[in-house]
């Protein structure tokens, strides 16, 4: 006969299996990546909308000078119309009459009141000098002229590869920071 605490170890996996319906969903929520910007395609048919448009070009000018333009396959407005939901985003950010950044992502969200563009889903940012940044999520903060993310980033350019977590680019000064545990490979 099986006696002693060591022989009862088989009961632990059995108890976990029996009580799995109670903890399985909570564990899945805990382990899934969380983001405040969904990378899924905007399902415009299921949302409360003010409008829906296909193949849209949005432009912003300041004192007659083009600051940015955003092309999107599908644009819909959220409840109040102050938030635009974008699918298939191609954005160009201009400085001194030329494209400084060319940005491509699967989805985006532009909040007019905050003047903030959030991008998600295989975001690719090309700088005019050739450096390319890859990340899952990126924000362009128009009011403070910054591009930022807290997601893991990979930057390739100028004979090097840089990996880290978090990125912050100041458009006024042209300086950037990569955070976290940074790894640099120089060719």
Buried (B, 14 or more C-beta within 10 A) or exposed (E): EEEEEEEEEEEEEEEEEEEEEEEEEEEEEEEEEEEEBEBEBBEBEEEEBEEBEEEEEBEBEEEEEBBBBBBBBBBBBBEEEEBBBBBBBBBBBBBEEEBBBBBBBBBBBBBEEBEBBBBBBEBBBBBEEEBEBBBBBBBBBBEEBBBBBBBBBBBBBEEEBBBBBBBBBBBEEEEBEBEEEEEEEEE
